[in-house]
Amino acid sequence: MTKILVVDDDLALSDVLAFAMRRGGYEVVRAYHGLSALEQFAKEHPDLIVLDWRLPQLDGLDVCTRIRQVSDVPIIMLTVRDSDDNVIAALEAGADDYIVKPFSPRQLMERVRALLWQVVQDPEETIQVGSLVLDTKKHEMHFGAAHPTYLTRLETRLLRALISKPDQALHNESLILQVWGPEGATNDMLRQLVLRLRDKLEKITRAPALVETVSPPGYALRTSGS
């Protein structure tokens, strides 16, 4: 049975989320602060984590960062913070999704199902365009002799979509579907993810704006010089 770790110090909300997930057919384990979240993760090996940002002892962002050092388990971040800086911080820490409170249990369950479905669908392959190589199994990209750069699951999906159709404009809607699946995401979440990927690409290729913004709203991976 698929196991989900719910981490939230709001006991009432944790009860609601646990009930909804058990009703959806998932096994649920819970933690109520950051350190116990790490302990439960190591002990239970969950298939997905629902993680509140504001936690006692160790906040959710730190928990996410530590887990990402050893695992690519899907992580959904829950927070009352919806600024661009906070979205960037969550994605940079390795969160796969980001839900702003308040939200409905149904909304969360849709995101859970979508993430678990995407994990099953993710191909394991190596794609190369010029000197740029993407290893989707290891979540790494390589450029020439440079050291490999780690990518989050979302960054891997985004680069896979772009590198599979080099020099072609891909609309926002198409990229959102390929990165987040049928449940989708917002254009702002895509924009923030593009900024993170673009920054990593520029650091290893030393080529600015390799991921180019195009009109109508969308993006393209430019391969000239790659």
C-alpha positions in Angstrom: 0.0 0.0 0.0 1.2 3.5 -0.8 2.5 5.2 2.3 2.2 9.0 2.9 3.9 10.9 5.6 1.9 13.9 6.8 3.9 16.5 8.7 1.9 19.3 10.4 1.9 20.7 14.0 -1.8 21.7 13.6 -3.4 18.6 15.1 -6.9 19.4 13.8 -5.6 19.8 10.2 -3.4 16.8 10.5 -6.5 14.7 11.5 -8.5 16.0 8.5 -5.7 15.3 6.1 -5.0 11.8 7.5 -8.7 10.9 7.3 -8.9 12.1 3.7 -5.8 10.1 2.7 -6.9 6.9 4.4 -10.3 7.3 2.8 -8.4 7.5 -0.5 -6.8 4.2 0.1 -3.4 5.3 1.4 -1.5 4.3 4.5 -0.7 7.3 6.6 2.1 8.0 9.1 2.4 11.4 10.9 4.9 13.7 12.5 4.3 17.0 14.3 7.6 18.8 14.2 10.7 18.9 12.0 12.9 16.5 13.8 10.2 13.8 14.1 9.6 14.3 10.4 13.2 13.2 9.7 12.9 10.3 12.1 9.6 9.1 10.5 11.1 9.5 7.0 14.1 7.3 7.9 12.0 4.7 9.7 8.9 4.5 7.4 10.3 5.2 3.9 7.1 6.9 2.7 6.2 7.1 -1.0 5.2 10.8 -0.7 5.5 13.5 2.0 3.0 16.3 2.8 5.1 18.9 4.6 4.0 22.1 6.4 6.5 24.9 6.1 6.1 26.3 9.7 7.1 23.6 12.1 8.6 23.6 15.6 12.3 22.6 16.1 13.1 22.5 12.4 11.1 24.2 9.7 9.7 22.5 6.7 12.1 24.1 4.3 15.1 22.6 6.2 13.4 19.3 6.4 12.8 19.3 2.7 16.5 20.2 2.0 17.8 17.5 4.2 15.5 14.8 2.7 16.6 15.9 -0.8 20.2 15.2 0.1 19.3 11.5 0.3 16.0 10.9 -1.6 13.9 12.2 -4.5 10.6 11.1 -2.8 7.8 13.5 -3.9 7.2 16.4 -1.5 4.2 18.7 -1.3 4.9 21.9 0.7 2.0 23.4 2.6 2.2 27.1 3.6 0.4 30.3 4.1 3.2 32.1 2.3 2.6 32.8 -1.4 5.2 35.4 -2.4 7.5 34.8 -5.3 10.5 34.5 -3.0 8.8 31.8 -1.0 7.8 29.8 -4.1 11.4 30.0 -5.3 12.7 28.9 -1.9 10.4 25.9 -1.8 11.3 24.8 -5.4 15.0 25.4 -4.7 14.8 23.2 -1.6 13.4 20.4 -3.8 9.6 20.6 -3.2 7.6 19.0 -6.1 4.4 21.0 -5.4 3.3 24.0 -3.3 -0.1 24.5 -1.9 -1.2 27.7 -0.1 -3.4 27.5 2.9 -6.4 27.5 3.2 -7.1 24.6 0.8 -9.6 21.8 0.6 -8.7 18.2 1.3 -10.0 17.4 -2.1 -7.5 19.8 -3.7 -4.7 18.2 -1.8 -5.8 14.7 -2.8 -5.8 15.6 -6.4 -2.2 16.9 -6.1 -1.2 13.7 -4.3 -2.7 11.5 -7.0 -1.1 13.5 -9.7 2.3 13.4 -8.1 2.2 9.6 -7.5 1.0 9.1 -11.1 3.9 11.2 -12.4 6.4 9.2 -10.5 5.2 6.0 -12.2 5.2 7.8 -15.6 8.7 9.3 -15.4 10.9 7.7 -17.9 14.5 6.7 -17.2 16.6 7.9 -20.1 19.5 10.0 -21.2 18.9 12.8 -23.7 21.6 14.8 -25.3 21.7 18.0 -27.4 25.1 19.2 -28.4 27.3 19.1 -25.2 24.2 19.2 -22.9 23.2 15.9 -21.5 20.2 15.1 -19.2 20.1 12.0 -17.1 16.5 11.6 -15.9 17.3 8.6 -13.7 19.9 10.4 -11.6 18.2 13.8 -12.0 21.5 15.3 -13.3 22.6 17.4 -16.2 26.1 17.5 -17.7 27.7 20.0 -20.0 31.1 19.0 -21.5 33.7 18.2 -18.8 31.9 20.2 -16.1 30.8 18.4 -13.0 27.2 17.1 -13.1 24.5 19.4 -11.6 21.7 18.0 -9.5 18.1 18.8 -10.6 14.9 18.5 -8.6 12.2 16.3 -10.0 10.4 19.3 -11.4 13.5 20.8 -13.0 14.2 17.4 -14.6 10.8 17.2 -16.1 11.0 20.8 -17.4 14.4 20.3 -19.0 13.3 17.0 -20.5 10.3 18.7 -22.2 12.6 21.5 -23.5 15.6 19.3 -24.6 13.3 16.9 -26.4 12.3 19.7 -28.7 15.3 22.0 -29.0 14.9 25.4 -30.6 11.1 24.9 -30.6 8.7 27.2 -28.7 6.7 25.3 -26.2 3.6 27.1 -24.8 3.0 27.4 -21.1 0.1 25.1 -21.1 2.1 22.3 -22.8 5.0 22.7 -20.3 2.7 22.8 -17.3 1.0 19.5 -18.4 4.4 17.8 -19.0 5.9 19.0 -15.6 2.9 18.9 -13.3 0.5 16.6 -15.1 -3.3 16.9 -15.6 -3.9 18.7 -12.3 -1.7 21.5 -13.6 -0.1 24.5 -11.9 0.0 28.2 -12.4 1.9 30.3 -14.9 3.7 31.9 -12.0 4.9 28.5 -10.7 6.2 27.7 -14.1 8.0 31.0 -14.4 9.7 30.5 -11.0 10.7 26.9 -12.1 12.1 28.3 -15.3 14.2 30.9 -13.4 15.7 28.1 -11.3 16.5 25.9 -14.3 17.9 28.8 -16.3 20.2 29.8 -13.4 21.6 26.3 -13.2 22.1 26.1 -16.9 23.9 29.4 -17.1 26.3 28.3 -14.4 27.4 25.2 -16.2 27.2 26.4 -19.8 28.3 30.0 -19.2 25.7 30.9 -21.9 23.0 33.4 -20.8 19.4 32.9 -21.6 19.7 29.4 -22.9 16.1 29.0 -21.9 14.5 31.8 -23.8 11.1 33.4 -23.2 9.0 33.4 -26.3 5.7 34.8 -27.4 2.9 33.8 -27.1 3.7 32.9 -23.5 6.1 30.0 -23.5 9.8 29.0 -23.5 12.4 27.4 -25.8 15.8 25.8 -25.3 18.2 27.5 -27.6 21.0 25.1 -28.7 23.3 27.5 -30.7 26.7 27.1 -29.1 25.7 24.1 -27.0 
